[in-house]
Amino acid sequence: MMEFAALTYGLLASVILSAAQRNRRLARPHPPMLLCTGYILCGLSAGIAVILAYIALSQFVSG
C-alpha cells in the first residue's frame, strides 16, 4: 500500500511540476485545477514533513 501511495504521489508531482514549467515557459496562465492540485500537494508534503519530524524527534528524545 505504501508503494502505491509513493508511486501515485511521485507521478502526480511530476505531472504538476512539468505542466507548471511548460506554462511558465510559454507565458500562459495556469489552469485553476493545476493550481489547486499543486497547493494540495504542497500542503500534503508539508504535513508529512511535520509528522515525520515529530516521529524522529520523539524517537531521539525517548532513547
N, C-alpha and C positions, 0 to 999 in steps of 0.2 A: 504494500500500500504506500509506503514511504517513497519507493522508487517511482511509482506512478505520479505522486504529487510533485516530486522534484523534477521529473521529466516534463510534466504539464507546465509547471511554473517557469522552467527554463525556456521552453518553446514559446510560451506566451510573452515572456520578457523579451526574447529575441525578436519576435514579430513586431511588438510595440516599438522597441527601440529602432529597428530598421525602418519602420514606417515613419516614425518621427524624424529620423535623419533624412529620409528621402524628401519629406515635405519641407524641411528646413532648406535643403539644397535647392529645391525648385521654388522656394519662396512662396509656398502655399500655406494657407491656414490649416491647422489640424482639425479633423472632424471631431465633433463632441464625444463620440464613442471612444475614439482613440485617447482623448484627454481623460475621460472618466476611467478607462481601464488602466491608464498609466498611473493615475492617482491612487487607484485601488492597489496596484502592485507596489507602489511606493509605501503606502500605509502598511501593507502586509509585510514588506521587508523590514520596516522599522519595528513593527510589533514583534516579529520573530527575533530580531536582533536584541530587543529588550528582554524578551523571555529567555533567550539563550545566555545573555549576560547575567541575569538573575540566577539561573541554574549554575553557571560557572562560579559566581561569587559565593553562592550557598555551599557548593562543594569545597571551595577553597577555605571558607571560614570553619566548616564543620570538621575539617581534617583531612 
